[in-house]
Amino acid sequence: MSEIHAQTALHTAYVRTEMLPEQTPPVTAAGPVKWVRENLFSSIPNTIMTVVSVVVIYYIVSHMFGWFVNGIWDAGSLSECRQIRDAHIAAGQLPEHSEVACWAVLSDRWNQLLFGFYPSHLYWRPILAVVLFLGAMAPVLYDSVPRKLLIGTLVAPFLCFWLLWGGTIWPPIVVALGFVIGWAIVKFGSDIVGNMPATIAAVLVPILFWLYLTGPLVGLLDSIAPIGIRSVASREFGGFLLAVVIGASGIILSMPLGVVLALGRQSDLFIINKCSVIFIEVIRGVPLIVWLFTAQLLLGYFLPPGSNFDLMLRVIIMVTLFSSAYIAEVIRGGLAALPRGQYEGADSLGLNYWQSMQLIILPQALKISIPGIVSTFIGLFKDTTLVVFIGMFDPIGFSNAIRADTNWNGIYWELFIFIGLCFFICCFGMSRYSQYLERKLATDHR
Amino acid sequence: MATMTDPPAPAFRLSQLIYDTRYRSITIQVIAFILIMAGLFWLVNNAIQNLAVLGKDFNFAFLGSRSGYDINQRLIEYSNNSTHGRAAIVGILNTLLVAFLGCMTATILGVFAGVLRLSKNWIVGRLMTVYVEGFRNIPLLLWIIVIFAVMTESMPQPSAFRGDDPAASMVLWDSVAVTNRGVYIPNVVFTRSLGGNEMSEAADGVAAAVIPSVSFGDWALFLAALVGGIVAAGAMGRWANARQEATGIRPPGVLWMRAGAILLPAAAVLIALGATLDYPELRGFNFTGGIQLRNSLIALWFALSLYTGAFIAEIVRAGIMSVSRGQTEASFALGMRPSWTMNLVILPQALRVIIPPLISQYLNLTKNSSLAIAVGYMDARSTLGGITINQTGRELEGMLLLGLFYLVLSLLISAVMNVYNTSVKLKER
């Protein structure tokens, strides 16, 4: 025994008693070098791809950067821009033969690109309307905003309408009154006449109210208290204002319609089901541009002779119907994706159709459908550019109009980049928000 | 002994129509039906009244009358003496042409971009993200106009190709000329044609056919040979599989035999018909010979492909990511090679997720081709829904036909999609 002990004692002389300090890993296995080796040069094909990408990026940047950064912001016409550029080249501030952007077109036509022909002393109205709209959307978009502000969300559309189009204040108020009547019938009528008749009445009474009472009532109120601001005709709208107004109205109006259509398509009631299917398939089967031409050329045929209404309103109706069909399909996907047990569970709790839809089915189906709904909205917003073909001046329409001016004849890329950037910011923002919403609503455990 | 009598059937009360769930659905449907019919009747009645006020009738006779306008891009014989009906068919074929070309390139682009976006190479992944997000978030119309502007503003004039030291030169071994009037590519000409080429000579001399009218007989023969070869190759593949399953040994050289079966008959037809390439050539102020692809077609085609390609890239990426890692790992654990894993395990599962949205993207592309209006490409909307309507004043009939064309097209494509969906659906209880 002692021998062994002696041996171990002997060996322990070679065993370290203190820890070695940690050595830094080899340069090639840590830090940026490792990252570059792993992500850019891990294999031969990978290296080739990296080199090709870098060459492509260098080519684009080297051609664009100078053009972009040295752009001229202060000039009255394209020829003036070129004179300034030549002066810069002569002064040696720019290399020979360099092309530069003429951003002056943006500063020169800024107001037109944003507001179209909207009277310039009234620009505060669309700006205020957009701010109001964003403020009203805040409680819908974010949970942390106090819930009480939702009342503001209900009021805002009417206020925005009034701010944008102007005129007397009474039409939006009276139209809103119709909604209040419908709500009151559901709230107080259900106890008196029962659920079903109250619901039917809540749909019919406001419609009759809008059809027959709104006109006289507005006239009466206007003669009593003529409160109003200068009215602005629809044809004076243009630029991004037009795109935003059509896009936002389409988005707000198509959502409820889409839900109703989706429920109709999933319904067991034969006639309602078939009507929804036909509506959705016909709308989806035909391009939006054909629908817009229909709105422009044919809507007059299907209305009583002599009646005519605003082209912008027609466009908003068409865009709404169009995107509601797409949204209906997206939501139908969400409804179909729910396990049958959810429907059966709702039935076994004794909930009726509307209760089960409202409390159990739709919240889950809509959550599943969020990405699809938002991409439909993005598509709708992008499609607002199509109104240029029926003679409305959206940003692209204005870019053509600006080029038709002798001062700016021949200017392309600056306008395209600006318009593209504006659309990109809006659409990319929407898609980012939908990803945020997806993460927030994700309740499954992964 | 108690006598059993049926309880007296309760008399039907009117209120049951609302309160009894057995009858309520019928009530709702009847009301809905009446309302919808009333609405339709109102619309149709208004249309009849409006037509009467305008002194118009509703008929499609205009399709048989002389059109009186030219179409600069056509796949079949057409002149301004042809009928409006023929003009509509030319437009429809042009729509189908750009839709077909667009679907092909968009698929290739989309698959590449989608796979590359998943690549481990950081810089390539970022580049593809920029492509996808850039095209998805900017309106297609803007892209069409931008590409059209690039073609017309930044490309050299045909005169730049002239001289000893030309400012511009043809690309791809002097076969393709990219000019601001369009792209000129070589055309296949059959020197020993079966006939059919005479038709292009007979066409009006003023506007020389832009795409020289195709000799259908020759191409039909070529296509027949190609399709026959593909069918034969498929049969050979099945035979080889059967042999392999029966004997355990795959007959050697099947791959080459199949390639030969596809290529040889088609090549034989080309040689027999004396196919040669007709290169575009600069004569005077413009290129002659070859095929001129107009800027409108190029802009529309490229923009549609790039735009739809970005969406397809996302679909492909989602499809590949939907196959769980466990599948790959299990397949490696079975000792499969990466290529087998891809072909036998991942792709079949990913395709089930990819194909339905892919087809709906094809549908979108076809419908988006109506944006041809922005660059003056003569598609169905520009002929049937544009000039024909303007000349005849038949907007109701014209738009109806145009809408029907798109509707039938998309219903056909969705029918194909439904058949596919049911065939690959996971068989569940």
Interface residues (C-beta under 8 A of the other chain):
Chain A: E38 N39 L40 S42 N46 M49 T50 S53 V54 V56 I57 G194 M196 P197 D268 L269 F270 I271 I272 C275 E281 V282 R284 G285 V286 P287 L288 I289 V290 F293 T294 L297 L298 G300 Y301 F302 L303 P304 P305 I378 K382 D383 T385 L386 V388 F389 I396 Y412 W413 F416 I419 G420 F423 F424 C427 F428 S431
Chain B: I18 Y19 R24 S25 I28 Q29 A32 F33 I36 L43 N46 A47 Q49 N50 L51 V53 L116 S119 K120 N121 W122 I123 V124 L127 E133 G134 R136 N137 I138 P139 L140 L141 L142 I145 V146 A149 E153 K367 N368 S370 L371 I373 A374 R381 G385 I389 E395 L396 M399 L402 G403 Y406 L407 L409 S410 L411 S414
